[in-house]
Amino acid sequence: MTNELMYITLKNDIMRKIYEGIYKDGETIPSERILTDNYKMSRATVRKALELLEKDGIIHRKLGKGTVVSLSKQSYNGSLNIIALVAPAQRRFFATFIGYFQKIADKHNSLVVFVQQSENEPIKDTLFKLLLNNIHNVVIWLDYETISSQYIQRLRGLGMNIVFFDITVRSPYADCVCLDNRDAITSLYQYVAGKNEKGIAYITRENTNPSSYMERETVFQKLSPVGIVWSFPWDYKNYIVNKTDKFAFDYFYRTHKPSSVICSDGELGTALKKSLIQNNIKDVLLVSLDDFEECEELGITAYKQPYDLFAEKIFYCLMEQNFNYLSWKAEVYSVKGQLIIRD
């Protein structure tokens, strides 16, 4: 192994130990002598690795204490040459967003790389690999995945600029860009309430880990405290709704039979609408968030997500993190969409 590869290997290993919390922020790492002995490297190689880490603001030498982990709270002062879009899979929702984001990136000569999250690898590991490969700008769509805030904090301190897409939870280490879920659910609710105030139900996925889904459900419950909320069985691996016909027929027609149904997303809305049609259920008004192509054919009133505005806002957030790093502060940006009425 060449000397250059040796100090890069050491640098990356120290970063990994910081990322995993073995070397904590504000605490000292082993001395040059100990690192030299442990890694069987020359003192010059160890010193070179530490100099690179210090240059990146990850560590600093403190008189009388040694080398201290010092993770920056600011954003990373870099460029927008490469932006990674990270997601569990290229679902319809995220794939549509990618198309719009690519157009914005092209205008600024930025290369966009889509990284599909492996089922066998935690997303925290995927993000760290990107960092080791000098990719400092990421847009993350978690869908049903989760990542601990401590890893987001460490990624931020190790030099990664982060924007979460479709996440509503505020973080001091990353911007979040999401739909204005309050406006979306309120618009859909007001539409169906204008048709018939009685028997309005809300249907969401079985697993509402994504904060956007939780927020939508909360908005509905505030608008309709006695309204029914159903969680629909959801196959996350295959990204499909399960037993659609049985759910629609047994619950809608035989048991509760609400006059109106608000669906939390387009995949769910189109699947249930098709099931209602197949079961000849004509007296249930179904509306949905997401205006997919089938919505017009199926006659679904839908709340259209503003993918173009999402893309613009996310790119703006990355620009702020890169170029205004001294004054940047993390924010949550809620973007309004549009109600598409199909009577």
C-alpha positions in Angstrom: 0.0 0.0 0.0 1.4 3.4 -1.0 2.0 6.1 1.6 -0.9 8.1 0.1 -3.3 5.3 0.4 -2.2 4.6 4.0 -2.9 8.1 5.3 -6.3 8.2 3.4 -7.1 4.9 5.0 -6.3 6.2 8.4 -8.2 9.4 7.8 -11.3 7.5 6.7 -11.0 5.1 9.7 -10.9 8.0 12.2 -13.9 9.6 10.5 -15.8 6.3 10.7 -15.0 6.1 14.4 -16.2 9.6 14.9 -19.4 8.8 12.9 -20.1 5.7 15.0 -19.5 7.7 18.2 -16.4 5.8 19.3 -14.6 9.2 19.2 -17.1 11.7 20.5 -17.4 15.4 19.8 -15.3 17.4 22.3 -13.2 14.4 23.3 -9.6 13.5 22.5 -8.6 10.8 20.0 -5.4 8.7 20.5 -2.1 10.5 20.2 0.2 10.3 17.2 2.4 7.8 19.0 -0.5 5.5 19.8 -2.0 5.7 16.3 1.4 5.0 14.9 1.7 1.8 17.0 -1.9 0.7 16.5 -1.9 1.1 12.7 1.7 0.2 12.1 2.3 3.4 10.1 5.1 5.9 10.2 4.7 9.1 12.3 4.7 11.1 9.1 1.8 9.2 7.6 -0.2 9.6 10.8 0.6 13.3 10.9 -0.6 13.7 7.3 -3.9 12.1 8.0 -4.5 14.3 11.1 -3.5 17.4 9.1 -6.2 16.6 6.5 -8.8 16.1 9.3 -7.8 19.4 10.9 -8.0 21.2 7.5 -11.6 19.9 7.2 -12.4 21.2 10.6 -13.1 17.7 12.0 -10.4 17.8 14.7 -8.2 20.5 16.2 -5.0 20.4 18.4 -5.6 21.7 21.9 -2.7 22.7 24.0 -2.3 20.5 27.0 -5.2 18.2 25.9 -4.1 16.7 22.6 -6.2 16.2 19.5 -9.9 16.9 20.0 -12.9 16.0 17.9 -14.4 19.3 16.9 -17.5 18.8 14.7 -18.6 22.0 13.0 -22.1 23.3 13.5 -22.0 25.3 10.3 -22.9 24.0 6.8 -20.1 22.8 4.5 -18.3 25.4 2.4 -18.2 23.5 -0.9 -19.6 23.4 -4.3 -22.7 22.0 -6.1 -20.7 20.0 -8.6 -22.3 16.7 -7.5 -25.6 16.1 -5.7 -26.8 12.7 -4.6 -30.5 11.9 -4.3 -30.9 9.1 -1.8 -34.1 7.0 -1.4 -35.1 3.5 -0.5 -36.3 3.0 -4.1 -37.2 5.0 -7.1 -41.0 5.1 -6.4 -43.4 7.0 -8.6 -43.5 10.0 -6.2 -39.7 10.3 -5.9 -39.1 9.4 -9.6 -41.3 12.3 -10.6 -39.4 14.6 -8.3 -36.1 13.5 -9.8 -37.2 14.6 -13.3 -37.9 18.1 -12.0 -34.8 18.3 -9.9 -32.6 17.2 -12.8 -33.8 20.2 -14.8 -32.9 22.7 -12.1 -29.5 21.0 -11.6 -28.8 21.1 -15.3 -29.2 24.9 -15.3 -26.5 25.2 -12.7 -24.2 22.5 -14.3 -24.6 20.2 -11.3 -24.3 16.4 -11.7 -27.2 14.5 -10.1 -26.6 10.9 -8.9 -29.5 8.7 -7.8 -28.5 6.3 -5.0 -31.1 3.6 -4.3 -31.0 2.4 -0.7 -30.0 -1.3 -0.4 -32.4 -3.5 1.7 -29.3 -5.0 3.3 -27.6 -1.7 4.3 -28.8 0.9 6.8 -29.2 4.3 5.2 -26.7 5.7 7.7 -24.0 3.6 6.1 -25.0 4.6 2.6 -24.7 8.2 3.5 -21.3 7.7 5.1 -20.0 6.0 2.0 -21.0 9.0 -0.1 -19.1 11.2 2.3 -16.0 9.1 2.0 -16.3 9.4 -1.8 -16.3 13.3 -1.5 -20.0 13.7 -2.1 -21.0 16.5 0.3 -24.5 17.3 -1.0 -27.4 14.9 -0.4 -31.1 15.1 -0.8 -32.8 12.3 1.3 -36.2 10.8 0.9 -36.7 8.4 3.7 -40.2 7.0 2.9 -40.5 4.1 5.5 -36.8 4.3 6.5 -35.6 6.1 9.6 -32.2 7.5 10.6 -31.2 8.7 14.1 -30.6 12.4 14.6 -27.2 11.6 16.1 -26.0 10.4 12.7 -27.4 13.4 11.0 -25.5 15.6 13.4 -22.3 13.7 12.8 -22.7 13.8 9.0 -23.2 17.5 9.3 -20.1 17.9 11.4 -18.0 15.7 9.1 -18.9 17.9 6.1 -22.2 16.9 4.5 -24.9 19.3 3.4 -28.3 17.7 3.8 -31.8 18.4 2.7 -34.7 16.1 3.7 -37.5 15.8 1.2 -41.0 15.1 2.4 -40.0 15.3 6.1 -41.7 17.8 8.4 -39.6 17.4 11.6 -37.3 20.3 12.3 -33.6 19.5 12.7 -30.7 21.9 13.5 -28.5 20.0 11.1 -30.5 19.8 7.9 -33.1 21.7 5.9 -36.5 20.0 5.3 -38.7 20.6 2.3 -42.1 19.2 2.3 -45.7 19.6 1.1 -47.9 22.0 3.0 -49.8 19.1 4.5 -52.2 21.3 6.4 -53.3 23.1 3.2 -53.5 19.7 1.3 -55.8 17.9 3.8 -57.8 21.1 4.6 -58.5 21.6 0.9 -59.6 18.0 0.4 -61.7 18.1 3.5 -63.4 21.3 2.6 -64.2 19.9 -0.8 -65.9 16.7 0.5 -67.6 18.6 3.4 -69.1 20.9 0.8 -70.6 17.8 -0.8 -71.7 16.0 2.3 -70.6 16.8 5.9 -71.6 13.4 7.3 -69.5 10.2 7.2 -66.1 11.5 6.1 -63.3 9.0 6.6 -59.5 9.3 6.3 -57.5 6.3 5.0 -53.7 6.2 5.5 -51.0 3.5 5.3 -50.6 0.9 8.0 -47.1 2.2 8.8 -47.0 6.0 9.1 -43.3 6.4 10.0 -42.8 9.2 7.5 -43.6 12.4 9.4 -45.6 13.8 6.4 -48.1 11.0 6.9 -48.4 11.6 10.6 -48.9 15.3 10.0 -51.7 14.7 7.4 -53.5 12.4 9.8 -53.2 14.9 12.6 -54.6 17.6 10.4 -57.6 15.5 9.5 -58.3 14.6 13.2 -58.3 18.3 14.1 -60.7 19.1 11.3 -63.0 16.1 12.1 -62.5 15.0 15.7 -65.2 12.3 15.3 -64.1 11.3 11.9 -63.0 7.7 11.2 -59.3 7.0 10.5 -58.4 3.7 8.9 -54.9 2.2 8.4 -54.7 0.3 5.2 -52.5 -2.9 5.0 -49.3 -1.9 3.0 -46.7 -4.2 1.5 -43.5 -2.0 1.8 -41.2 -4.4 0.0 -43.4 -4.5 -3.1 -44.8 -1.0 -2.5 -48.5 -2.1 -3.0 -51.7 -2.1 -1.0 -52.9 -5.4 0.2 -56.3 -7.0 -0.2 -57.8 -3.9 -1.7 -61.1 -5.4 -2.9 -61.8 -7.1 0.5 -61.0 -3.8 2.4 -63.2 -1.7 0.1 -66.2 -4.1 0.0 -66.2 -5.2 3.7 -65.6 -1.8 5.3 -67.1 0.6 2.8 -70.1 -1.2 1.7 -71.1 -3.6 4.4 -69.8 -2.1 7.6 -69.2 1.6 7.9 -70.0 2.9 4.4 -68.8 6.6 4.7 -70.2 9.1 2.3 -66.6 10.4 1.5 -63.1 9.1 1.8 -59.9 11.1 1.9 -56.8 9.1 0.9 -53.3 10.0 2.3 -51.5 9.4 -1.0 -52.0 8.7 -4.7 -50.9 5.0 -4.7 -53.6 4.3 -2.1 -56.2 6.6 -3.7 -56.0 5.1 -7.2 -55.9 1.5 -5.9 -59.0 2.0 -3.8 -60.9 3.9 -6.5 -60.3 1.0 -8.9 -61.6 -1.4 -6.2 -64.7 0.8 -5.7 -65.4 0.7 -9.4 -64.9 -3.1 -9.6 -67.2 -3.6 -6.7 -69.8 -1.3 -8.3 -69.7 1.0 -5.2 -70.9 4.4 -6.6 -72.1 6.3 -3.6 -68.7 6.9 -1.9 -66.9 10.0 -2.9 -63.1 9.3 -3.0 -60.5 12.1 -3.1 -56.8 11.8 -2.7 -53.5 13.6 -2.2 -51.3 13.2 -5.3 -52.5 13.9 -8.8 -51.2 10.9 -10.7 -52.0 10.2 -14.4 -54.8 7.7 -13.5 -56.6 10.3 -11.4 -58.0 12.1 -14.4 -59.1 8.8 -16.0 -60.7 7.6 -12.8 -62.3 11.0 -12.1 -60.5 11.5 -8.8 -60.4 15.0 -7.3 -56.8 15.3 -6.1 -54.3 17.6 -4.4 -51.4 18.0 -6.8 -48.0 18.1 -5.4 -45.8 21.0 -6.7 -42.7 19.0 -7.8 -41.3 22.0 -9.7 -41.4 24.1 -6.6 -40.0 21.3 -4.4 -37.0 21.1 -6.8 -36.4 24.8 -6.8 -36.6 25.1 -3.0 -34.3 22.1 -2.4 -31.7 23.4 -4.8 -31.9 26.8 -3.1 -31.3 25.1 0.3 -28.2 23.4 -1.0 -26.9 26.7 -2.4 -27.5 28.4 0.9 -25.7 25.6 2.8 -22.7 25.8 0.4 -22.3 29.5 -0.1 -23.7 31.1 3.0 -22.3 28.6 5.4 -21.4 31.1 8.1 -24.9 32.4 8.5 -26.9 29.3 7.4 -29.6 28.0 9.8 -31.7 24.9 9.2 -35.3 25.5 8.3 -38.5 23.6 7.4 -40.1 24.8 4.2 -43.7 23.9 3.5 -44.8 24.3 -0.1 -48.4 24.6 -1.2 -49.8 22.5 -4.0 -53.1 22.8 -5.9 -56.5 21.2 -5.6 -57.6 19.6 -9.0 -61.4 19.2 -8.9 -63.0 16.6 -11.1 -66.7 16.5 -10.5 
